[in-house]
Amino acid sequence: MATLVTAIETDGGWSCEVTLDQRRYQVAVSRAELDRYGAGGGVEDLVRRSFDFLLQRERPDQILARFRLSEIERYFPEYPQEIRRARPG
């Protein structure tokens, strides 16, 4: 599945629209979340990798349509460790 991510900068970070096949999602990413989870790869890369992480655990219809990136950690406590491990070199 191809995951398309478009990020628009906001006052507090980014508002990202994610398109996955025929589904669309809205993901809010703060500057602190980018620093914590994805420094080095940029916000679009972080969101794309986060969707890869989610899709290994859930079907697309189980993923919330709108969420803050840090909410993933609430459902999957291993997210911070796994997403940092998946950072681009």
Helices and strands as residue ranges (DSSP letters): E 3-9, E 13-20, E 23-30, H 31-38, H 43-55, G 60-62, E 66-68, H 71-75, H 79-85
